[in-house]
Amino acid sequence: MTPRYERPYKRDIAPREREVLCLVARGLRNKEIARALGITERTVENHIENACIWLGARSRLDAAVRAGIVRIA
């Protein structure tokens, strides 16, 4: 079994995952993101979890950084 944060193969995150991470980077909570996108809070959680797995991130902010949405100086 592949460890949780090890990417089994390379792929870019889905456009919707990127959209969710952009809102994460703006400081929105899952409930606010769900409302803004017209999806459920659980769907937001799924998008964040999938992005974290594919990017090898350990947190939502780490995922936004690894996706190139946020830069840390």
Secondary structure per residue as TSV (DSSP state, phi and psi in degrees):
chain	resnum	aa	ss	phi	psi
A	1	M	-	360.0	138.6
A	2	T	-	-76.6	131.6
A	3	P	-	-57.5	151.5
A	4	R	T	-51.8	-43.1
A	5	Y	T	-102.6	11.9
A	6	E	S	-97.0	124.9
A	7	R	-	-72.8	119.6
A	8	P	S	-69.3	-29.4
A	9	Y	S	-159.0	159.5
A	10	K	-	-82.4	132.2
A	11	R	-	-158.7	153.5
A	12	D	-	-76.6	155.3
A	13	I	-	-71.0	155.9
A	14	A	-	-67.5	152.8
A	15	P	H	-54.4	-38.7
A	16	R	H	-68.8	-37.3
A	17	E	H	-62.1	-42.4
A	18	R	H	-63.4	-41.3
A	19	E	H	-61.4	-42.8
A	20	V	H	-64.2	-43.1
A	21	L	H	-65.6	-31.7
A	22	C	H	-62.2	-39.7
A	23	L	H	-72.9	-33.9
A	24	V	H	-59.6	-45.1
A	25	A	H	-63.1	-27.5
A	26	R	T	-80.7	-3.3
A	27	G	T	93.9	11.6
A	28	L	-	-77.4	145.5
A	29	R	-	-83.6	164.5
A	30	N	H	-54.6	-42.6
A	31	K	H	-62.6	-39.9
A	32	E	H	-68.5	-39.0
A	33	I	H	-64.4	-44.8
A	34	A	H	-58.8	-44.9
A	35	R	H	-64.0	-42.9
A	36	A	H	-64.9	-34.5
A	37	L	H	-98.5	-6.7
A	38	G	T	70.6	35.1
A	39	I	S	-127.0	172.4
A	40	T	-	-80.1	159.1
A	41	E	H	-62.4	-35.6
A	42	R	H	-64.4	-37.0
A	43	T	H	-65.6	-39.3
A	44	V	H	-60.1	-46.9
A	45	E	H	-59.2	-40.8
A	46	N	H	-63.5	-44.0
A	47	H	H	-61.5	-43.2
A	48	I	H	-65.3	-44.2
A	49	E	H	-62.2	-44.7
A	50	N	H	-61.6	-43.6
A	51	A	H	-61.9	-42.6
A	52	C	H	-60.9	-42.9
A	53	I	H	-63.0	-50.7
A	54	W	H	-68.1	-29.8
A	55	L	H	-92.9	-7.0
A	56	G	T	70.8	29.1
A	57	A	-	-91.4	153.0
A	58	R	S	-107.0	-3.5
A	59	S	S	-153.4	168.0
A	60	R	H	-64.1	-39.2
A	61	L	H	-68.5	-40.5
A	62	D	H	-59.4	-39.0
A	63	A	H	-63.3	-42.2
A	64	A	H	-63.6	-38.2
A	65	V	H	-66.5	-48.5
A	66	R	H	-66.1	-26.6
A	67	A	T	-80.9	-4.7
A	68	G	T	82.2	14.2
A	69	I	S	-84.4	-35.4
A	70	V	S	-119.9	138.1
A	71	R	-	-112.2	136.5
A	72	I	-	-108.3	121.7
A	73	A	-	-73.8	360.0
